Amino acid sequence: MSHRGLPPIRSLVAPLALTAMVLLAALFSVVEAPEYNRGETGTIHLPEWRGPANPPLWPALDQLIERAPVADSGALLVDDRTLAALDIGSRGVRQPLTMAERRRARFLLRRGLGDSAGSELAQLWLRYLGYRVAVAELTGAADLSARQELQRRYFGSDIAASLFRGDNAMRQALLSEEGRR
């Protein structure tokens, strides 16, 4: 019994089977991607990281994204607030980072803040991690001029001035106060 104008069911089996196989392959090949919710909190929900772990790295990046000052235009604002975000976003992160960790951090910062601000913040953050190691190796920790030289070396004069203006002023005031005693 055949309906007029409809192809026989046997002729539909092969295309339907092929379509089902393609859909199943697509379904099983989907890789779990992070969920991004910049919104008010700047939180990124990360899937489990496969490979060697640096547990403090992922919460540090969440904190960095949450605290990074970004203008309405999407540009990163480089000032004392950025320094505070960099400081919080680097606490406990084990050094040196692997290349995979560096790439993933850049990716997550771009996704969390947008390409422009995220790329700039990733670059500053990676420099800041190196800067922290260098500051820890200073023998005269109270020597402000040595710190300022490291700041210029790691960030360049303009960015260093913007990032560390308040921190350096506070250190200078403390040194002046100690000198009066």
Sine and cosine of phi, psi and omega as CSV:
sin_phi,cos_phi,sin_psi,cos_psi,sin_omega,cos_omega
0.00,0.00,0.88,-0.47,-0.08,-1.00
-0.85,-0.53,0.66,-0.75,0.06,-1.00
-1.00,0.02,0.64,-0.76,-0.01,-1.00
-0.92,0.38,0.73,-0.69,0.09,-1.00
1.00,0.08,-0.17,0.99,0.02,-1.00
-0.98,-0.18,0.67,-0.74,0.03,-1.00
-0.95,0.32,0.44,-0.90,0.05,-1.00
-0.89,0.46,0.51,-0.86,-0.05,-1.00
-0.86,0.52,-0.59,0.81,0.01,-1.00
-0.85,0.52,-0.55,0.83,-0.03,-1.00
-0.97,0.26,-0.24,0.97,0.03,-1.00
-1.00,-0.05,-0.27,0.96,-0.08,-1.00
-0.87,0.49,-0.75,0.66,-0.05,-1.00
-0.89,0.46,-0.77,0.64,0.03,-1.00
-0.89,0.46,-0.60,0.80,0.02,-1.00
-0.93,0.37,-0.64,0.77,0.04,-1.00
-0.90,0.44,-0.68,0.73,0.02,-1.00
-0.90,0.44,-0.68,0.73,0.02,-1.00
-0.89,0.46,-0.69,0.73,0.01,-1.00
-0.89,0.46,-0.66,0.75,0.00,-1.00
-0.91,0.41,-0.66,0.75,0.02,-1.00
-0.90,0.44,-0.69,0.72,0.02,-1.00
-0.90,0.43,-0.67,0.74,0.04,-1.00
-0.90,0.43,-0.67,0.74,0.03,-1.00
-0.88,0.48,-0.67,0.74,0.01,-1.00
-0.91,0.41,-0.65,0.76,-0.01,-1.00
-0.89,0.45,-0.69,0.72,-0.05,-1.00
-0.99,0.12,-0.20,0.98,0.00,-1.00
-1.00,-0.08,-0.05,1.00,0.00,-1.00
-0.94,0.35,0.79,-0.61,0.04,-1.00
-1.00,-0.09,0.67,-0.75,0.00,-1.00
-0.93,0.37,0.83,-0.56,0.00,-1.00
-0.96,-0.27,0.42,-0.91,0.04,-1.00
-0.89,0.45,0.48,-0.88,0.12,-0.99
-1.00,-0.08,0.78,-0.63,-0.02,-1.00
-0.93,-0.36,0.75,-0.66,0.02,-1.00
-0.65,-0.76,0.99,0.14,-0.04,-1.00
-0.90,0.43,-0.77,0.63,0.07,-1.00
0.42,0.91,-0.68,-0.73,-0.03,-1.00
-0.99,0.12,-0.45,0.89,-0.12,-0.99
-0.99,-0.15,-0.36,0.93,-0.02,-1.00
0.94,0.34,0.49,0.87,-0.08,-1.00
-1.00,0.01,0.65,-0.76,0.11,-0.99
-0.89,-0.46,0.78,-0.63,0.05,-1.00
-0.99,-0.13,0.95,-0.33,-0.12,-0.99
-1.00,-0.02,0.62,-0.78,0.17,-0.99
-0.96,0.29,0.26,-0.97,-0.01,-1.00
-0.88,0.48,0.71,-0.71,0.00,-1.00
-1.00,0.09,0.82,-0.57,0.03,-1.00
-1.00,-0.05,0.65,-0.76,0.00,-1.00
0.93,-0.36,-0.16,-0.99,-0.02,-1.00
-0.85,0.53,0.66,-0.75,-0.11,-0.99
-0.99,-0.15,0.57,-0.82,0.18,-0.98
-0.77,-0.64,0.96,0.28,-0.19,-0.98
-0.77,0.64,-0.65,0.76,-0.03,-1.00
-0.94,0.34,-0.26,0.97,-0.09,-1.00
-0.90,0.44,-0.73,0.69,-0.12,-0.99
-0.94,0.34,-0.71,0.71,0.09,-1.00
-0.90,0.43,-0.54,0.84,0.03,-1.00
-0.89,0.45,-0.66,0.75,0.03,-1.00
-0.91,0.41,-0.62,0.78,0.07,-1.00
-0.86,0.51,-0.71,0.70,0.00,-1.00
-0.90,0.43,-0.65,0.76,0.01,-1.00
-0.88,0.47,-0.72,0.69,0.01,-1.00
-0.90,0.44,-0.66,0.75,-0.03,-1.00
-0.90,0.44,-0.58,0.81,-0.11,-0.99
-0.99,-0.16,-0.17,0.99,-0.04,-1.00
-0.90,0.43,0.79,-0.62,0.02,-1.00
-0.98,0.18,0.89,-0.46,-0.03,-1.00
-0.84,-0.55,0.75,-0.66,0.02,-1.00
-0.95,0.32,0.28,-0.96,0.05,-1.00
-0.84,0.54,-0.47,0.88,0.01,-1.00
-0.97,0.26,-0.18,0.98,-0.02,-1.00
0.99,-0.11,0.01,1.00,0.00,-1.00
-0.99,0.11,0.59,-0.81,0.07,-1.00
-0.95,0.30,0.73,-0.68,0.09,-1.00
-1.00,-0.06,0.86,-0.51,-0.06,-1.00
-0.98,-0.18,0.97,-0.25,-0.01,-1.00
-0.37,-0.93,-0.29,-0.96,-0.02,-1.00
-0.86,0.52,-0.56,0.83,0.01,-1.00
-0.92,0.40,-0.57,0.82,0.04,-1.00
-0.91,0.41,-0.67,0.74,0.04,-1.00
-0.87,0.49,-0.68,0.73,0.03,-1.00
-0.88,0.47,-0.67,0.74,0.03,-1.00
-0.90,0.43,-0.68,0.73,0.02,-1.00
-0.89,0.46,-0.66,0.75,0.00,-1.00
-0.90,0.44,-0.75,0.66,0.01,-1.00
-0.91,0.43,-0.64,0.77,-0.04,-1.00
-0.97,0.25,-0.01,1.00,0.02,-1.00
-0.89,-0.46,-0.07,1.00,-0.04,-1.00
-0.90,0.44,0.80,-0.59,0.09,-1.00
0.98,0.20,-0.07,1.00,-0.01,-1.00
-0.95,0.33,0.82,-0.58,-0.02,-1.00
-0.97,0.24,0.68,-0.73,0.02,-1.00
-0.94,-0.33,0.45,-0.89,-0.15,0.99
-0.98,0.18,0.44,-0.90,0.07,-1.00
-0.97,0.23,0.57,-0.82,0.11,-0.99
-0.96,0.27,0.28,-0.96,0.05,-1.00
-0.88,0.47,-0.61,0.80,0.03,-1.00
-0.89,0.45,-0.66,0.75,0.03,-1.00
-0.91,0.41,-0.65,0.76,0.03,-1.00
-0.89,0.46,-0.72,0.70,0.01,-1.00
-0.89,0.45,-0.69,0.73,-0.03,-1.00
-0.92,0.39,-0.63,0.77,0.03,-1.00
-0.89,0.46,-0.71,0.71,0.04,-1.00
-0.86,0.51,-0.71,0.70,0.00,-1.00
-0.86,0.50,-0.75,0.67,-0.05,-1.00
-0.92,0.39,-0.61,0.79,0.02,-1.00
-0.93,0.38,-0.62,0.78,0.06,-1.00
-0.91,0.40,-0.65,0.76,0.01,-1.00
-0.94,0.35,-0.60,0.80,-0.04,-1.00
-0.97,0.23,-0.49,0.87,-0.09,-1.00
-0.87,-0.49,-0.10,1.00,-0.12,-0.99
0.99,-0.13,0.36,-0.93,-0.11,-0.99
-0.85,0.52,-0.75,0.66,-0.10,-1.00
-0.92,0.39,-0.85,0.52,-0.02,-1.00
-0.91,0.42,-0.64,0.77,-0.01,-1.00
-0.90,0.43,-0.67,0.74,0.03,-1.00
-0.90,0.43,-0.70,0.72,0.00,-1.00
-0.91,0.42,-0.67,0.74,0.00,-1.00
-0.92,0.39,-0.63,0.78,0.04,-1.00
-0.87,0.50,-0.69,0.72,0.01,-1.00
-0.89,0.45,-0.71,0.70,0.03,-1.00
-0.89,0.45,-0.66,0.75,-0.03,-1.00
-0.90,0.44,-0.70,0.71,0.01,-1.00
-0.90,0.43,-0.62,0.78,0.08,-1.00
-0.91,0.41,-0.65,0.76,-0.03,-1.00
-0.90,0.43,-0.60,0.80,0.05,-1.00
-0.87,0.50,-0.70,0.72,0.06,-1.00
-0.91,0.41,-0.64,0.77,0.02,-1.00
-0.87,0.50,-0.69,0.72,0.00,-1.00
-0.87,0.50,-0.65,0.76,0.04,-1.00
-0.89,0.45,-0.70,0.71,-0.01,-1.00
-0.90,0.44,-0.65,0.76,0.02,-1.00
-0.90,0.43,-0.63,0.78,0.01,-1.00
-0.90,0.44,-0.43,0.90,-0.01,-1.00
-1.00,0.06,-0.13,0.99,0.04,-1.00
-0.90,0.44,0.71,-0.70,0.03,-1.00
-0.99,0.17,-0.66,0.75,0.04,-1.00
-0.99,-0.14,0.99,0.14,-0.09,-1.00
-0.86,0.51,-0.42,0.91,-0.02,-1.00
-0.99,0.11,-0.09,1.00,-0.03,-1.00
-0.97,0.22,0.99,-0.17,-0.06,-1.00
-0.90,0.43,-0.60,0.80,-0.03,-1.00
-0.91,0.42,-0.58,0.82,0.05,-1.00
-0.92,0.39,-0.65,0.76,0.05,-1.00
-0.89,0.45,-0.71,0.70,-0.02,-1.00
-0.90,0.44,-0.58,0.82,0.05,-1.00
-0.91,0.42,-0.67,0.74,0.06,-1.00
-0.89,0.46,-0.65,0.76,0.02,-1.00
-0.86,0.51,-0.72,0.69,0.02,-1.00
-0.91,0.41,-0.62,0.79,-0.01,-1.00
-0.91,0.41,-0.66,0.75,-0.06,-1.00
-0.99,0.11,-0.49,0.87,-0.14,-0.99
-0.84,-0.54,-0.18,0.98,-0.12,-0.99
0.99,0.11,0.37,-0.93,-0.12,-0.99
-0.88,0.48,-0.73,0.68,-0.09,-1.00
-0.92,0.38,-0.75,0.67,-0.02,-1.00
-0.93,0.38,-0.64,0.77,0.03,-1.00
-0.87,0.50,-0.68,0.73,0.01,-1.00
-0.89,0.46,-0.67,0.75,0.00,-1.00
-0.93,0.38,-0.70,0.72,-0.05,-1.00
-0.94,0.34,-0.71,0.71,-0.22,-0.98
-0.97,-0.25,0.15,0.99,-0.05,-1.00
-0.80,0.60,-0.82,0.57,-0.02,-1.00
-0.92,0.39,-0.67,0.74,0.00,-1.00
-0.89,0.46,-0.71,0.70,0.00,-1.00
-0.92,0.39,-0.61,0.79,0.04,-1.00
-0.90,0.44,-0.65,0.76,0.03,-1.00
-0.91,0.42,-0.70,0.71,0.02,-1.00
-0.89,0.46,-0.65,0.76,0.03,-1.00
-0.89,0.45,-0.68,0.73,0.02,-1.00
-0.89,0.46,-0.65,0.76,0.03,-1.00
-0.91,0.42,-0.66,0.75,0.03,-1.00
-0.90,0.43,-0.65,0.76,0.03,-1.00
-0.90,0.44,-0.66,0.75,0.02,-1.00
-0.91,0.42,-0.68,0.74,0.04,-1.00
-0.90,0.43,-0.57,0.82,0.00,-1.00
-0.93,0.37,-0.44,0.90,0.01,-1.00
-0.98,0.20,-0.31,0.95,-0.06,-1.00
-0.98,0.19,0.00,0.00,0.00,0.00
